[in-house]
Amino acid sequence: MAEISVVKKDGHLETFQPEKIARACMSAGAPKETAEKIAEEVQSSAYDKIPTSEIRRMVLDRLKAESPAAAEAFEKYTKTA
């Protein structure tokens, strides 16, 4: 798979890291298996220079379906971050 860059809120580019998605999902309360599944799904849908706002939306949509309580915690966190 080709390297995917992420456009951060301040405009700089960073390499896509699915483990960061998994960590954020687990921090929000999702089980490890769910977090890893979501990270894989987002990675397969990601494209080069995807904005972090789109990644957050994709993660939130999947969390709502898989772990509603974790989705609520994730949404609260991302609003303050």
Protein Blocks (a to p, Z undefined) as FASTA:
>chain_A
ZZdddddfkopacdddfklmmmmmmmnopafklmmmmmmmmmmmpcehiafklmmmmmmm
mmmmmommlmmmmmmmmmmZZ
